[in-house]
Amino acid sequence: MVFGRSKRNQAASAEPVTLKLLVAGGFGVGKTTLVGSVSEIKPLRTEETLTEAGRPVDDIAGVEAKSTTTVAMDFGRITINDALVLYLFGTPGQDRFWFLWDELAYGALGAVVLVDTRRLEDSFAGIDYFERRRIPFTVAVNHFDDAELYPAESLREALDLDEEVPVIVCDARSRESVRDVLVSVVEHAMRRAAAGQQPEPRPEPVS
């Protein structure tokens, strides 16, 4: 007979499940703000000041006031409950840093694609990335004060999303709002897993 701790003691000492989520989207859409607003630890940030030399490569149309940019990732953590902790990895938005996405996406349960309705085209690349790799994602519309608010179905059509993809309006500055988005991602990923839809396996390196 195998002896062990009582069920009561096991429950009391059980470690929470930790899950990895990505926060993606176009340049200046609010990814760093989202991670910072919800993280219970001081977020790790890899921001650098935008320079004149970078202006020909970084399209700042619509975000001219932005003075810094993420060059590697943002990292934060949030405890949903005693049994679940989420680790958040914010991806860089510019094309020249997309080579980092594959490393950041490895082992991720799901993702948030943050959208600015004034620059919808900036979100196409992120949506395409997760669709191709079969990684579950939620589209979170970061509602800027001067942006028009559109019905979810109109956005779904404009972004050519499958019916199963959740679309949520949020405020990246609000902890409660961001928490709702993250819960949506986890629930969506669990539904996909229950239906047997798994992410695309990571390709083996060529020797």
N, CA, C and O of each residue as an XYZ file, in Angstrom:
828
protein
N       0.851     -1.191      0.000
C       0.000      0.000      0.000
C       0.887      1.241      0.000
O       1.903      1.295      0.692
N       0.491      2.222     -0.776
C       1.238      3.468     -0.871
C       0.632      4.478      0.084
O      -0.564      4.764      0.029
N       1.470      5.015      0.959
C       1.008      6.012      1.916
C       1.358      7.414      1.402
O       2.357      7.587      0.703
N       0.551      8.399      1.744
C       0.826      9.776      1.343
C       0.067     10.722      2.236
O      -0.544     10.304      3.219
N       0.101     11.987      1.901
C      -0.610     12.977      2.695
C      -2.111     12.782      2.552
O      -2.605     12.240      1.563
N      -2.804     13.236      3.558
C      -4.259     13.193      3.465
C      -4.719     14.147      2.377
O      -4.012     15.081      1.998
N      -5.912     13.889      1.889
C      -6.457     14.756      0.842
C      -6.566     16.196      1.336
O      -6.376     17.146      0.576
N      -6.875     16.336      2.617
C      -7.018     17.682      3.174
C      -5.683     18.418      3.121
O      -5.624     19.576      2.707
N      -4.610     17.741      3.542
C      -3.293     18.364      3.517
C      -2.805     18.608      2.103
O      -2.153     19.614      1.824
N      -3.129     17.672      1.207
C      -2.742     17.845     -0.190
C      -3.387     19.089     -0.772
O      -2.738     19.859     -1.480
N      -4.663     19.286     -0.475
C      -5.375     20.446     -1.018
C      -4.780     21.735     -0.477
O      -4.660     22.731     -1.191
N      -4.405     21.697      0.820
C      -3.889     22.910      1.439
C      -2.529     23.301      0.887
O      -2.193     24.484      0.827
N      -1.730     22.287      0.476
C      -0.375     22.576      0.034
C      -0.210     22.548     -1.484
O       0.904     22.682     -1.990
N      -1.316     22.372     -2.213
C      -1.238     22.250     -3.665
C      -0.723     23.539     -4.287
O      -1.128     24.639     -3.913
N       0.176     23.373     -5.239
C       0.687     24.521     -5.968
C      -0.319     24.935     -7.038
O      -0.961     24.068     -7.632
N      -0.477     26.244     -7.304
C      -1.413     26.669     -8.353
C      -0.904     26.290     -9.743
O       0.299     26.169     -9.971
N      -1.833     26.110    -10.647
C      -1.488     25.883    -12.049
C      -1.011     27.209    -12.641
O      -1.646     28.243    -12.438
N       0.103     27.181    -13.373
C       0.611     28.387    -14.028
C       0.453     28.254    -15.534
O       0.794     27.226    -16.120
N      -0.061     29.296    -16.144
C      -0.308     29.297    -17.579
C       0.341     30.512    -18.225
O       0.431     31.577    -17.615
N       0.786     30.348    -19.450
C       1.458     31.413    -20.192
C       0.525     31.980    -21.250
O      -0.033     31.239    -22.060
N       0.358     33.301    -21.239
C      -0.455     33.986    -22.242
C       0.379     35.067    -22.926
O       1.231     35.696    -22.298
N       0.126     35.273    -24.211
C       0.783     36.345    -24.955
C      -0.168     37.524    -25.101
O      -1.387     37.358    -25.162
N       0.410     38.715    -25.155
C      -0.347     39.933    -25.447
C       0.286     40.537    -26.693
O       1.414     41.027    -26.651
N      -0.443     40.499    -27.795
C       0.094     40.933    -29.088
C      -0.762     42.053    -29.659
O      -1.825     42.380    -29.133
N      -0.273     42.631    -30.745
C      -0.998     43.721    -31.396
C      -0.042     44.669    -32.066
O       1.175     44.506    -31.977
N      -0.582     45.646    -32.728
C       0.221     46.597    -33.480
C       1.013     47.537    -32.591
O       0.853     47.557    -31.371
N       1.858     48.305    -33.227
C       2.707     49.283    -32.555
C       1.853     50.352    -31.883
O       1.005     50.968    -32.529
N       2.075     50.577    -30.568
C       1.367     51.641    -29.862
C      -0.075     51.356    -29.523
O      -0.836     52.284    -29.249
N      -0.480     50.077    -29.534
C      -1.886     49.755    -29.291
C      -2.220     49.650    -27.799
O      -3.394     49.643    -27.429
N      -1.193     49.569    -26.937
C      -1.445     49.534    -25.498
C      -1.032     48.253    -24.800
O      -1.503     47.976    -23.697
N      -0.160     47.464    -25.421
C       0.247     46.182    -24.835
C       0.993     46.374    -23.506
O       0.703     45.690    -22.525
N       1.943     47.294    -23.480
C       2.701     47.555    -22.255
C       1.782     48.069    -21.152
O       1.930     47.690    -19.990
N       0.840     48.925    -21.510
C      -0.135     49.436    -20.547
C      -0.980     48.317    -19.985
O      -1.215     48.265    -18.778
N      -1.446     47.408    -20.848
C      -2.291     46.294    -20.415
C      -1.553     45.408    -19.413
O      -2.093     45.084    -18.355
N      -0.325     45.015    -19.739
C       0.438     44.151    -18.839
C       0.683     44.861    -17.507
O       0.548     44.254    -16.445
N       1.039     46.135    -17.563
C       1.332     46.886    -16.344
C       0.122     47.103    -15.460
O       0.249     47.145    -14.237
N      -1.059     47.244    -16.064
C      -2.252     47.552    -15.283
C      -2.748     46.350    -14.484
O      -3.419     46.515    -13.466
N      -2.422     45.153    -14.937
C      -2.973     43.964    -14.294
C      -1.936     43.184    -13.502
O      -2.301     42.367    -12.657
N      -0.653     43.416    -13.753
C       0.396     42.621    -13.111
C       0.483     42.911    -11.617
O       0.452     44.066    -11.193
N       0.592     41.844    -10.826
C       0.715     41.994     -9.373
C       2.170     42.166     -8.942
O       2.447     42.432     -7.772
N       3.088     42.017     -9.878
C       4.498     42.301     -9.622
C       4.898     43.480    -10.495
O       4.189     43.823    -11.442
N       6.017     44.095    -10.186
C       6.502     45.166    -11.044
C       6.854     44.578    -12.407
O       7.722     43.709    -12.490
N       6.198     45.034    -13.481
C       6.418     44.406    -14.787
C       7.859     44.579    -15.265
O       8.482     45.622    -15.067
N       8.363     43.526    -15.898
C       9.639     43.623    -16.590
C       9.375     44.245    -17.942
O       8.558     43.742    -18.712
N      10.060     45.333    -18.235
C       9.846     46.028    -19.505
C      11.166     46.191    -20.228
O      12.209     46.390    -19.606
N      11.113     46.104    -21.562
C      12.313     46.302    -22.384
C      12.021     47.424    -23.376
O      12.011     47.214    -24.589
N      11.785     48.608    -22.842
C      11.440     49.756    -23.672
C      12.679     50.595    -23.979
O      13.558     50.774    -23.136
N      12.720     51.094    -25.194
C      13.782     52.004    -25.612
C      13.138     53.253    -26.200
O      12.009     53.212    -26.689
N      13.861     54.350    -26.147
C      13.359     55.611    -26.684
C      13.381     55.579    -28.209
O      14.361     55.158    -28.823
N      12.291     56.026    -28.800
C      12.243     56.134    -30.264
C      13.203     57.234    -30.714
O      13.282     58.291    -30.088
N      13.926     56.981    -31.793
C      14.894     57.947    -32.298
C      14.536     58.335    -33.722
O      13.730     57.673    -34.376
N      15.140     59.407    -34.190
C      14.933     59.831    -35.575
C      15.405     58.763    -36.551
O      14.832     58.604    -37.628
N      16.464     58.021    -36.170
C      16.986     56.988    -37.059
C      15.986     55.865    -37.277
O      15.999     55.204    -38.315
N      15.105     55.649    -36.278
C      14.138     54.569    -36.398
C      12.864     54.956    -37.101
O      12.060     54.084    -37.432
N      12.649     56.238    -37.342
C      11.387     56.672    -37.944
C      11.132     56.099    -39.339
O       9.979     55.809    -39.657
N      12.156     55.920    -40.191
C      11.875     55.316    -41.500
C      11.396     53.874    -41.395
O      10.726     53.386    -42.305
N      11.732     53.166    -40.282
C      11.342     51.763    -40.147
C      10.103     51.571    -39.304
O       9.323     50.654    -39.559
N       9.901     52.417    -38.301
C       8.759     52.304    -37.404
C       7.666     53.282    -37.827
O       7.847     54.499    -37.799
N       6.516     52.706    -38.223
C       5.392     53.528    -38.641
C       4.666     54.049    -37.410
O       4.009     53.280    -36.708
N       4.777     55.345    -37.141
C       4.140     55.919    -35.948
C       2.882     56.718    -36.312
O       2.389     57.508    -35.508
N       2.373     56.507    -37.521
C       1.151     57.199    -37.928
C       0.020     56.846    -36.968
O      -0.271     55.670    -36.746
N      -0.610     57.859    -36.405
C      -1.693     57.654    -35.458
C      -1.238     57.585    -34.019
O      -2.057     57.683    -33.105
N       0.063     57.417    -33.799
C       0.609     57.382    -32.429
C       1.833     58.279    -32.357
O       2.856     57.912    -31.779
N       1.714     59.462    -32.952
C       2.856     60.375    -33.036
C       3.395     60.793    -31.677
O       4.566     61.155    -31.562
N       2.551     60.750    -30.636
C       2.985     61.162    -29.312
C       3.792     60.088    -28.588
O       4.363     60.351    -27.529
N       3.844     58.896    -29.142
C       4.555     57.790    -28.491
C       6.057     58.046    -28.546
O       6.597     58.360    -29.607
N       6.736     57.913    -27.396
C       8.165     58.226    -27.335
C       9.043     57.014    -27.066
O      10.264     57.092    -27.205
N       8.424     55.868    -26.674
C       9.205     54.659    -26.398
C       8.587     53.469    -27.128
O       7.447     53.529    -27.588
N       9.356     52.393    -27.227
C       8.857     51.183    -27.873
C       9.443     49.950    -27.203
O      10.573     49.979    -26.714
N       8.670     48.863    -27.182
C       9.144     47.594    -26.638
C      10.025     46.908    -27.671
O       9.620     46.733    -28.820
N      11.235     46.518    -27.262
C      12.171     45.912    -28.210
C      12.367     44.422    -27.966
O      13.004     43.758    -28.784
N      11.853     43.879    -26.889
C      11.955     42.434    -26.665
C      10.617     41.905    -26.158
O       9.929     41.175    -26.872
N      10.245     42.266    -24.934
C       8.966     41.809    -24.397
C       8.627     42.590    -23.137
O       9.484     43.243    -22.540
N       7.362     42.509    -22.745
C       6.914     42.912    -21.418
C       6.552     41.628    -20.679
O       6.086     40.666    -21.290
N       6.765     41.613    -19.368
C       6.439     40.414    -18.600
C       5.731     40.817    -17.317
O       6.165     41.731    -16.615
N       4.631     40.122    -17.016
C       3.902     40.366    -15.784
C       3.239     39.094    -15.297
O       3.272     38.064    -15.969
N       2.636     39.176    -14.119
C       1.988     38.006    -13.515
C       0.711     38.445    -12.825
O       0.659     39.514    -12.217
N      -0.331     37.604    -12.922
C      -1.574     37.872    -12.207
C      -2.128     36.571    -11.668
O      -2.172     35.564    -12.375
N      -2.555     36.593    -10.406
C      -3.206     35.441     -9.786
C      -4.711     35.581     -9.984
O      -5.331     36.510     -9.467
N      -5.288     34.652    -10.735
C      -6.738     34.676    -10.964
C      -7.471     34.172     -9.725
O      -8.446     34.780     -9.284
N      -6.998     33.060     -9.167
C      -7.521     32.525     -7.903
C      -6.443     31.636     -7.295
O      -5.323     31.571     -7.803
N      -6.788     30.942     -6.192
C      -5.786     30.136     -5.497
C      -5.225     29.014     -6.371
O      -4.142     28.495     -6.102
N      -5.959     28.647     -7.407
C      -5.547     27.506     -8.227
C      -4.941     27.906     -9.565
O      -4.442     27.043    -10.288
N      -4.969     29.197     -9.917
C      -4.561     29.590    -11.264
C      -3.770     30.890    -11.261
O      -4.234     31.911    -10.755
N      -2.566     30.839    -11.835
C      -1.712     32.019    -11.996
C      -1.358     32.154    -13.467
O      -0.992     31.175    -14.118
N      -1.468     33.363    -13.983
C      -1.148     33.617    -15.393
C       0.149     34.412    -15.499
O       0.357     35.381    -14.769
N       1.014     33.992    -16.414
C       2.212     34.744    -16.760
C       1.965     35.405    -18.111
O       1.599     34.738    -19.079
N       2.165     36.706    -18.171
C       1.861     37.486    -19.372
C       3.144     37.912    -20.071
O       4.070     38.420    -19.440
N       3.185     37.699    -21.373
C       4.319     38.102    -22.184
C       3.817     39.012    -23.297
O       3.123     38.565    -24.210
N       4.172     40.291    -23.215
C       3.794     41.246    -24.252
C       4.806     41.232    -25.380
O       6.004     41.370    -25.137
N       4.345     41.068    -26.605
C       5.232     40.995    -27.766
C       5.532     42.378    -28.319
O       4.716     43.286    -28.162
N       6.686     42.566    -28.964
C       6.957     43.832    -29.657
C       6.052     43.963    -30.877
O       5.695     42.967    -31.506
N       5.687     45.193    -31.203
C       4.722     45.413    -32.267
C       5.294     45.636    -33.650
O       4.600     45.419    -34.644
N       6.564     46.072    -33.741
C       7.100     46.403    -35.058
C       7.534     45.157    -35.832
O       7.932     44.148    -35.250
N       7.445     45.258    -37.159
C       7.799     44.141    -38.037
C       9.206     43.628    -37.767
O       9.440     42.421    -37.821
N      10.157     44.529    -37.476
C      11.555     44.131    -37.369
C      11.840     43.294    -36.125
O      12.936     42.748    -35.997
N      10.868     43.177    -35.194
C      11.060     42.355    -34.005
C      10.213     41.084    -34.017
O      10.130     40.385    -33.007
N       9.588     40.783    -35.150
C       8.705     39.623    -35.191
C       9.446     38.301    -35.055
O       8.830     37.285    -34.734
N      10.756     38.292    -35.293
C      11.509     37.047    -35.144
C      11.456     36.544    -33.699
O      11.730     35.370    -33.449
N      11.106     37.421    -32.736
C      11.010     37.028    -31.333
C       9.704     36.300    -31.023
O       9.600     35.621    -30.001
N       8.711     36.438    -31.896
C       7.391     35.902    -31.590
C       7.403     34.388    -31.402
O       6.737     33.879    -30.500
N       8.144     33.660    -32.231
C       8.150     32.197    -32.134
C       8.661     31.737    -30.775
O       8.125     30.791    -30.198
N       9.696     32.399    -30.259
C      10.218     32.034    -28.946
C       9.209     32.355    -27.856
O       8.994     31.551    -26.949
N       8.591     33.525    -27.941
C       7.623     33.917    -26.922
C       6.373     33.043    -26.965
O       5.765     32.785    -25.926
N       5.983     32.587    -28.151
C       4.752     31.813    -28.313
C       4.903     30.364    -27.868
O       3.902     29.685    -27.641
N       6.136     29.879    -27.738
C       6.350     28.480    -27.385
C       5.774     28.177    -26.001
O       6.152     28.806    -25.012
N       4.865     27.217    -25.941
C       4.259     26.815    -24.676
C       3.112     27.686    -24.215
O       2.612     27.499    -23.106
N       2.680     28.632    -25.033
C       1.588     29.529    -24.633
C       0.240     28.823    -24.725
O      -0.035     28.111    -25.691
N      -0.599     29.027    -23.710
C      -1.952     28.480    -23.749
C      -2.813     29.237    -24.747
O      -3.638     28.642    -25.440
N      -2.620     30.563    -24.821
C      -3.438     31.390    -25.691
C      -2.878     32.790    -25.763
O      -1.784     33.063    -25.269
N      -3.641     33.680    -26.385
C      -3.135     35.032    -26.623
C      -4.268     36.048    -26.633
O      -5.432     35.721    -26.865
N      -3.881     37.293    -26.372
C      -4.748     38.448    -26.568
C      -4.216     39.211    -27.765
O      -3.028     39.528    -27.820
N      -5.079     39.510    -28.724
C      -4.702     40.424    -29.805
C      -5.389     41.754    -29.503
O      -6.608     41.881    -29.622
N      -4.590     42.735    -29.114
C      -5.119     44.044    -28.743
C      -5.292     44.885    -30.003
O      -4.397     44.952    -30.845
N      -6.454     45.525    -30.120
C      -6.839     46.213    -31.352
C      -7.182     47.667    -31.060
O      -7.827     47.979    -30.060
N      -6.744     48.545    -31.946
C      -7.143     49.956    -31.946
C      -8.007     50.155    -33.182
O      -7.526     49.969    -34.299
N      -9.282     50.530    -33.008
C     -10.196     50.628    -34.147
C      -9.787     51.707    -35.142
O     -10.251     51.700    -36.283
N      -8.923     52.639    -34.727
C      -8.458     53.671    -35.653
C      -7.396     53.121    -36.602
O      -7.103     53.727    -37.633
N      -6.813     51.954    -36.244
C      -5.754     51.356    -37.060
C      -5.951     49.834    -37.093
O      -5.073     49.073    -36.685
N      -7.108     49.413    -37.581
C      -7.435     47.990    -37.580
C      -6.414     47.152    -38.346
O      -6.127     46.015    -37.973
N      -5.872     47.721    -39.416
C      -4.946     46.953    -40.255
C      -3.700     46.512    -39.491
O      -3.050     45.539    -39.875
N      -3.366     47.214    -38.420
C      -2.185     46.842    -37.636
C      -2.373     45.534    -36.877
O      -1.396     44.942    -36.418
N      -3.602     45.080    -36.742
C      -3.860     43.848    -35.986
C      -3.897     42.607    -36.876
O      -3.922     41.484    -36.373
N      -3.901     42.806    -38.212
C      -4.026     41.654    -39.115
C      -2.882     40.657    -38.934
O      -3.105     39.447    -38.941
N      -1.667     41.161    -38.773
C      -0.504     40.271    -38.683
C      -0.596     39.375    -37.451
O      -0.308     38.181    -37.533
N      -0.996     39.940    -36.308
C      -1.120     39.146    -35.096
C      -2.205     38.097    -35.210
O      -2.012     36.950    -34.806
N      -3.350     38.485    -35.759
C      -4.450     37.534    -35.952
C      -4.010     36.392    -36.871
O      -4.265     35.222    -36.584
N      -3.358     36.736    -37.962
C      -2.886     35.723    -38.905
C      -1.875     34.783    -38.238
O      -1.900     33.575    -38.471
N      -0.993     35.340    -37.413
C       0.032     34.536    -36.745
C      -0.604     33.446    -35.881
O      -0.225     32.279    -35.974
N      -1.568     33.824    -35.043
C      -2.169     32.854    -34.134
C      -3.113     31.901    -34.852
O      -3.239     30.742    -34.455
N      -3.780     32.371    -35.905
C      -4.626     31.473    -36.682
C      -3.792     30.384    -37.347
O      -4.167     29.212    -37.322
N      -2.672     30.763    -37.935
C      -1.820     29.791    -38.638
C      -1.258     28.747    -37.674
O      -1.074     27.589    -38.048
N      -0.989     29.149    -36.451
C      -0.400     28.222    -35.469
C      -1.437     27.594    -34.567
O      -1.102     26.879    -33.623
N      -2.707     27.864    -34.861
C      -3.825     27.282    -34.116
C      -3.722     27.558    -32.610
O      -4.066     26.709    -31.787
N      -3.248     28.745    -32.272
C      -3.185     29.175    -30.872
C      -4.459     29.961    -30.557
O      -4.727     30.963    -31.219
N      -5.243     29.543    -29.580
C      -6.484     30.260    -29.256
C      -6.197     31.710    -28.857
O      -5.228     31.988    -28.151
N      -7.042     32.621    -29.314
C      -6.854     34.029    -28.963
C      -8.186     34.744    -28.829
O      -9.191     34.359    -29.428
N      -8.161     35.790    -28.028
C      -9.286     36.699    -27.889
C      -8.891     38.051    -28.463
O      -7.785     38.532    -28.213
N      -9.776     38.661    -29.225
C      -9.546     40.010    -29.717
C     -10.090     40.991    -28.691
O     -11.283     40.994    -28.389
N      -9.198     41.826    -28.158
C      -9.579     42.827    -27.163
C      -9.458     44.208    -27.797
O      -8.364     44.632    -28.171
N     -10.570     44.897    -27.913
C     -10.591     46.230    -28.523
C     -10.286     47.254    -27.445
O     -11.120     47.512    -26.577
N      -9.099     47.839    -27.495
C      -8.705     48.859    -26.518
C      -9.389     50.162    -26.898
O      -9.024     50.794    -27.890
N     -10.377     50.564    -26.114
C     -11.198     51.713    -26.496
C     -10.541     53.017    -26.066
O     -10.645     53.432    -24.912
N      -9.866     53.651    -27.009
C      -9.266     54.956    -26.761
C     -10.362     56.022    -26.716
O     -11.408     55.885    -27.351
N     -10.103     57.075    -25.962
C     -11.128     58.101    -25.737
C     -11.603     58.757    -27.029
O     -12.768     59.140    -27.135
N     -10.709     58.892    -28.015
C     -11.097     59.569    -29.253
C     -11.417     58.597    -30.384
O     -11.491     58.996    -31.546
N     -11.607     57.313    -30.043
C     -11.903     56.306    -31.067
C     -13.390     55.977    -31.068
O     -14.039     55.955    -30.022
N     -13.913     55.724    -32.257
C     -15.321     55.354    -32.371
C     -15.513     53.915    -31.912
O     -14.662     53.063    -32.167
N     -16.618     53.640    -31.241
C     -16.920     52.307    -30.752
C     -17.860     51.608    -31.730
O     -18.926     52.128    -32.059
N     -17.454     50.421    -32.194
C     -18.220     49.671    -33.180
C     -18.803     48.410    -32.544
O     -18.240     47.894    -31.579
N     -19.927     47.904    -33.071
C     -20.481     46.641    -32.567
C     -19.494     45.493    -32.790
O     -18.724     45.496    -33.750
N     -19.531     44.522    -31.893
C     -18.611     43.392    -31.978
C     -18.728     42.659    -33.309
O     -17.719     42.238    -33.876
N     -19.941     42.505    -33.807
C     -20.115     41.769    -35.063
C     -19.524     42.519    -36.255
O     -19.030     41.903    -37.198
N     -19.576     43.849    -36.208
C     -18.960     44.640    -37.271
C     -17.446     44.459    -37.257
O     -16.817     44.339    -38.308
N     -16.869     44.442    -36.062
C     -15.425     44.225    -35.948
C     -15.048     42.811    -36.371
O     -14.021     42.608    -37.020
N     -15.867     41.841    -36.009
C     -15.607     40.457    -36.400
C     -15.558     40.332    -37.922
O     -14.702     39.641    -38.474
N     -16.486     41.009    -38.585
C     -16.524     40.969    -40.043
C     -15.327     41.702    -40.646
O     -14.718     41.221    -41.602
N     -14.993     42.861    -40.089
C     -13.871     43.646    -40.616
C     -12.548     42.919    -40.452
O     -11.657     43.041    -41.293
N     -12.419     42.157    -39.362
C     -11.178     41.431    -39.092
C     -11.212     40.008    -39.637
O     -10.229     39.276    -39.524
N     -12.350     39.610    -40.233
C     -12.514     38.279    -40.831
C     -12.235     37.184    -39.800
O     -11.443     36.273    -40.040
N     -12.906     37.291    -38.643
C     -12.694     36.338    -37.553
C     -13.699     35.201    -37.616
O     -14.834     35.383    -38.054
N     -13.266     34.017    -37.171
C     -14.185     32.899    -37.015
C     -15.188     33.225    -35.916
O     -14.911     34.032    -35.028
N     -16.347     32.594    -35.983
C     -17.404     32.854    -35.008
C     -16.977     32.514    -33.585
O     -17.470     33.111    -32.628
N     -16.058     31.554    -33.440
C     -15.677     31.109    -32.102
C     -14.732     32.076    -31.380
O     -14.561     31.980    -30.165
N     -14.123     33.001    -32.117
C     -13.137     33.898    -31.516
C     -13.856     34.982    -30.692
O     -14.661     35.731    -31.246
N     -13.584     35.077    -29.393
C     -14.231     36.121    -28.582
C     -13.750     37.518    -28.978
O     -12.571     37.712    -29.276
N     -14.658     38.479    -28.980
C     -14.335     39.886    -29.223
C     -14.858     40.690    -28.032
O     -16.055     40.686    -27.748
N     -13.941     41.384    -27.336
C     -14.292     42.094    -26.112
C     -13.764     43.526    -26.183
O     -12.622     43.748    -26.584
N     -14.582     44.483    -25.802
C     -14.127     45.864    -25.657
C     -13.523     46.013    -24.260
O     -14.108     45.570    -23.271
N     -12.353     46.637    -24.191
C     -11.698     46.763    -22.889
C     -11.029     48.123    -22.756
O     -10.940     48.896    -23.710
N     -10.566     48.385    -21.549
C      -9.737     49.558    -21.263
C      -8.433     49.013    -20.703
O      -8.402     48.502    -19.584
N      -7.354     49.119    -21.477
C      -6.069     48.536    -21.075
C      -5.524     49.153    -19.793
O      -4.589     48.614    -19.200
N      -6.096     50.278    -19.355
C      -5.648     50.920    -18.115
C      -6.343     50.362    -16.883
O      -5.918     50.632    -15.760
N      -7.402     49.589    -17.076
C      -8.234     49.109    -15.981
C      -7.913     47.659    -15.634
O      -8.013     46.781    -16.491
N      -7.534     47.407    -14.405
C      -7.220     46.046    -13.969
C      -8.421     45.113    -14.139
O      -8.270     43.991    -14.622
N      -9.611     45.570    -13.747
C     -10.798     44.734    -13.837
C     -11.132     44.404    -15.289
O     -11.491     43.270    -15.608
N     -11.014     45.396    -16.159
C     -11.306     45.184    -17.571
C     -10.335     44.185    -18.195
O     -10.747     43.295    -18.939
N      -9.051     44.334    -17.893
C      -8.042     43.423    -18.437
C      -8.222     42.019    -17.877
O      -8.045     41.035    -18.596
N      -8.570     41.922    -16.613
C      -8.815     40.611    -16.011
C      -9.916     39.863    -16.761
O      -9.801     38.658    -16.985
N     -10.973     40.562    -17.147
C     -12.054     39.933    -17.913
C     -11.530     39.396    -19.252
O     -11.929     38.322    -19.700
N     -10.644     40.151    -19.871
C     -10.061     39.709    -21.144
C      -9.251     38.425    -20.952
O      -9.368     37.489    -21.742
N      -8.437     38.387    -19.909
C      -7.591     37.221    -19.665
C      -8.425     35.983    -19.335
O      -8.106     34.880    -19.778
N      -9.479     36.165    -18.569
C     -10.377     35.044    -18.272
C     -11.003     34.530    -19.563
O     -11.162     33.322    -19.739
N     -11.354     35.435    -20.461
C     -11.923     35.048    -21.750
C     -10.949     34.181    -22.554
O     -11.350     33.193    -23.169
N      -9.664     34.560    -22.544
C      -8.659     33.781    -23.270
C      -8.554     32.370    -22.701
O      -8.542     31.393    -23.451
N      -8.480     32.263    -21.377
C      -8.356     30.950    -20.736
C      -9.574     30.083    -21.042
O      -9.430     28.911    -21.387
N     -10.754     30.646    -20.918
C     -11.980     29.879    -21.186
C     -12.040     29.428    -22.631
O     -12.429     28.296    -22.916
N     -11.652     30.315    -23.554
C     -11.650     29.972    -24.978
C     -10.655     28.853    -25.261
O     -10.951     27.926    -26.016
N      -9.473     28.943    -24.650
C      -8.456     27.909    -24.853
C      -8.922     26.565    -24.302
O      -8.667     25.522    -24.906
N      -9.604     26.586    -23.159
C     -10.104     25.346    -22.576
C     -11.184     24.715    -23.453
O     -11.237     23.494    -23.597
N     -12.040     25.550    -24.036
C     -13.066     25.011    -24.946
C     -12.413     24.371    -26.164
O     -12.827     23.304    -26.616
N     -11.384     25.039    -26.692
C     -10.670     24.485    -27.843
C     -10.010     23.156    -27.489
O     -10.059     22.204    -28.268
N      -9.394     23.097    -26.314
C      -8.721     21.863    -25.894
C      -9.728     20.733    -25.716
O      -9.456     19.589    -26.081
N     -10.893     21.053    -25.153
C     -11.925     20.042    -24.952
C     -12.447     19.509    -26.282
O     -12.873     18.358    -26.386
N     -12.405     20.379    -27.304
C     -12.858     19.975    -28.637
C     -11.749     19.279    -29.430
O     -11.951     18.885    -30.579
N     -10.574     19.132    -28.805
C      -9.477     18.437    -29.472
C      -8.691     19.273    -30.449
O      -7.960     18.736    -31.282
N      -8.832     20.613    -30.359
C      -8.090     21.508    -31.253
C      -6.830     21.972    -30.543
O      -6.888     22.826    -29.658
N      -5.697     21.413    -30.929
C      -4.433     21.698    -30.275
C      -3.596     22.670    -31.104
O      -3.711     22.690    -32.329
N      -2.744     23.488    -30.444
C      -1.836     24.370    -31.193
C      -0.889     23.567    -32.071
O      -0.610     22.399    -31.800
N      -0.406     24.200    -33.113
C       0.556     23.574    -33.996
C       1.844     23.305    -33.243
O       2.354     24.199    -32.568
N       2.394     22.073    -33.340
C       3.646     21.796    -32.616
C       4.788     22.639    -33.124
O       4.821     23.018    -34.294
N       5.730     22.934    -32.238
C       6.886     23.724    -32.611
C       7.779     22.897    -33.538
O       8.082     21.749    -33.215
N       8.212     23.444    -34.681
C       9.072     22.673    -35.591
C      10.415     22.381    -34.955
O      10.967     23.215    -34.237
N      10.943     21.191    -35.221
C      12.254     20.821    -34.716
C      13.342     21.604    -35.454
O      13.212     21.839    -36.655
N      14.425     22.018    -34.757
C      15.485     22.742    -35.436
C      16.192     21.869    -36.441
O      16.341     20.665    -36.233
N      16.628     22.466    -37.528
C      17.330     21.743    -38.579
C      18.780     21.576    -38.167
O      19.465     22.559    -37.884
N      19.259     20.321    -38.131
C      20.650     20.073    -37.697
C      21.603     20.226    -38.872
O      22.812     20.058    -38.713
